[in-house]
Amino acid sequence: MHFKFAVIAATLAAFAPSAFAATCYSASGCKTCESESSMYDARQAFCGGSDWQGTSSMSWGDAQVNLQGSFYSQQECFDGFANIISQCYGHQDGGIYTYSYNGHDARLDVDFCDCE
């Protein structure tokens, strides 16, 4: 019984997206940043169109969004972007979300601020 469960669990894991929690930037304290609400608007603008389908970038006020690679689905883009906001906003100046599923690899880099 345990062996059968292990085989089923391993099979399901092989088909599940491989996504990691956002890695927040080490930098924090920039005062020239977009609001959290504005970052969710940026998420809608970026993931709501076709930018999630391939390498692209977008400026959003003081924020910058860069995607290397592509997501398997639009929802994966929405989830990854939200993951960065929820884990990093208010603590660090941005974050990176790494994703791999079904031949699609993505590195989403969201910078909330403009402190160059």
Buried (B, 14 or more C-beta within 10 A) or exposed (E): EEEEEEEEEEEEEEEEBEBEEBBBBEEBEBEEBBEEEBBBBBBEEBBEEEBBBEEBEBEBBBBBBBBBBBBBBBEBBBBBBBBBBEBBBEEBBBBBBBBBBEEBBBBBBBBBBBBE
